[in-house]
Amino acid sequence: MIFYFSATGNSKYLAQKLQDITGDEMYDIAAELRGNCGYTLADDEIVYIVSPVYFFGMPLNVKEFIDRMSFNRRPDVDIMINFGTLPGDAIHAFEKELNAKGFNVRNRYGTRMPENYIILFRPPKDDRMVHLLDDADRMMEEVSETIRSGCV
């Protein structure tokens, strides 16, 4: 089960790559917040949360979603963050929220993606954008190996 928040497409790109690997359903967090955020997991199903980093932390709507989501059993969760410049302490913020809910965080992934906060930063030039996406694809290959090998 893949939950993602993507205002500009970076997280959706990663979530789609993850879906190619796992075959899991993708759920847009923004849309899910309009519902009750309750889910039923199969016995061995993993929860994946894919999110950008906002101001070195977690977007508020992702925090709200984590606060509201509930499952029929204690889920194992993999966190996948993406950022333009630096991740700050974001991965720990995600882990803290998930642990507070009693969820088991298995794996943590992070990758740089094209910067899109154009108020402060210029968008990357085409060659730099291709390089960043190639790096993200390589990270997803490593994620794929981790998932297929059953490593946690």
C-alpha positions as CSV (number, residue, x, y, z in Angstrom):
1,M,0.0,0.0,0.0
2,I,1.7,3.2,-1.2
3,F,0.7,6.6,0.1
4,Y,2.2,9.6,-1.5
5,F,2.0,13.4,-1.3
6,S,3.1,15.2,-4.4
7,A,2.4,18.9,-5.2
8,T,4.9,19.1,-8.1
9,G,5.3,15.5,-9.3
10,N,8.5,14.4,-7.6
11,S,6.9,12.2,-5.0
12,K,4.4,10.8,-7.5
13,Y,7.3,9.9,-9.8
14,L,8.9,7.9,-7.0
15,A,5.6,6.4,-5.9
16,Q,5.0,5.2,-9.5
17,K,8.5,3.6,-9.6
18,L,7.7,1.9,-6.3
19,Q,4.4,0.7,-7.7
20,D,6.3,-0.8,-10.6
21,I,8.4,-2.7,-8.1
22,T,5.7,-3.9,-5.7
23,G,2.5,-3.9,-7.7
24,D,0.8,-2.2,-4.8
25,E,-2.0,0.3,-5.1
26,M,-1.1,4.0,-4.9
27,Y,-3.1,6.5,-2.8
28,D,-2.8,10.2,-3.0
29,I,-2.6,11.6,0.6
30,A,-4.4,14.8,-0.4
31,A,-7.4,12.8,-1.7
32,E,-7.3,10.4,1.2
33,L,-7.6,13.2,3.7
34,R,-11.1,13.7,2.5
35,G,-12.0,10.2,3.8
36,N,-11.7,8.4,7.1
37,C,-8.1,7.2,6.5
38,G,-8.9,3.7,7.7
39,Y,-7.3,0.8,5.8
40,T,-7.2,-3.0,5.8
41,L,-3.8,-4.6,5.2
42,A,-3.1,-8.2,4.1
43,D,-1.0,-10.2,6.5
44,D,2.3,-9.5,4.8
45,E,1.5,-6.1,3.3
46,I,3.9,-3.2,3.8
47,V,2.9,0.5,4.0
48,Y,5.1,2.9,2.0
49,I,4.9,6.6,2.6
50,V,6.5,8.8,-0.1
51,S,6.7,12.5,0.6
52,P,8.7,15.6,-0.2
53,V,10.6,17.5,2.5
54,Y,9.2,20.9,3.3
55,F,11.5,23.3,5.1
56,F,13.7,20.4,6.4
57,G,10.6,18.7,7.8
58,M,7.3,16.9,7.1
59,P,4.5,18.7,5.1
60,L,1.6,19.5,7.5
61,N,-0.9,17.5,5.4
62,V,1.3,14.4,5.6
63,K,1.6,14.8,9.4
64,E,-2.2,15.1,9.6
65,F,-2.6,12.0,7.4
66,I,-0.2,10.0,9.7
67,D,-2.1,11.2,12.7
68,R,-5.4,10.1,11.2
69,M,-4.5,6.8,9.4
70,S,-5.5,3.5,11.1
71,F,-5.1,-0.1,10.1
72,N,-6.6,-3.5,11.0
73,R,-3.1,-4.4,12.4
74,R,0.2,-2.8,13.3
75,P,1.8,-2.0,10.0
76,D,5.4,-2.2,8.9
77,V,6.3,1.1,7.2
78,D,9.0,2.1,4.8
79,I,9.6,5.9,4.5
80,M,10.8,7.5,1.2
81,I,11.5,11.2,1.2
82,N,12.8,13.5,-1.5
83,F,14.3,16.9,-1.3
84,G,15.7,19.6,-3.4
85,T,18.7,20.8,-1.4
86,L,19.0,19.2,2.0
87,P,16.8,16.7,3.9
88,G,17.4,18.4,7.3
89,D,16.1,16.2,10.1
90,A,13.0,15.2,8.1
91,I,13.5,11.4,8.2
92,H,13.6,11.6,12.0
93,A,10.4,13.7,12.0
94,F,8.6,11.0,9.9
95,E,10.0,8.2,12.1
96,K,9.0,10.0,15.3
97,E,5.4,10.4,14.1
98,L,5.1,6.8,12.9
99,N,6.6,5.4,16.1
100,A,4.2,7.5,18.2
101,K,1.4,5.7,16.4
102,G,2.9,2.4,17.2
103,F,3.9,1.6,13.7
104,N,7.1,-0.3,12.9
105,V,9.5,1.7,10.7
106,R,11.5,-0.8,8.6
107,N,13.4,1.1,6.0
108,R,14.2,4.8,5.3
109,Y,15.1,6.1,1.9
110,G,16.0,9.6,0.7
111,T,17.0,11.1,-2.6
112,R,17.5,14.5,-4.2
113,M,15.0,15.5,-6.8
114,P,14.8,18.6,-9.0
115,E,14.4,21.7,-6.8
116,N,11.0,23.3,-7.2
117,Y,10.8,25.9,-4.5
118,I,11.4,28.6,-7.1
119,I,10.8,31.5,-4.7
120,L,14.3,30.9,-3.3
121,F,16.0,28.6,-5.9
122,R,16.3,28.5,-9.6
123,P,15.0,25.3,-11.2
124,P,17.8,23.0,-12.4
125,K,19.0,23.2,-16.0
126,D,18.0,20.3,-18.2
127,D,21.2,18.4,-17.8
128,R,21.2,18.7,-14.0
129,M,17.5,17.6,-13.9
130,V,18.4,14.5,-16.0
131,H,21.3,13.8,-13.6
132,L,19.0,14.1,-10.5
133,L,16.3,11.8,-12.1
134,D,19.0,9.3,-13.0
135,D,20.2,9.3,-9.4
136,A,16.6,8.8,-8.2
137,D,16.2,5.9,-10.6
138,R,19.4,4.3,-9.3
139,M,18.1,4.7,-5.7
140,M,14.9,3.0,-6.8
141,E,16.9,0.1,-8.2
142,E,18.5,-0.3,-4.7
143,V,15.1,-0.1,-3.1
144,S,13.9,-2.8,-5.5
145,E,16.8,-5.1,-4.5
146,T,16.0,-4.5,-0.8
147,I,12.3,-5.3,-1.3
148,R,12.9,-8.4,-3.5
149,S,15.6,-9.8,-1.1
150,G,13.3,-9.3,1.9
151,C,15.9,-7.3,3.7
152,V,14.7,-4.9,6.3
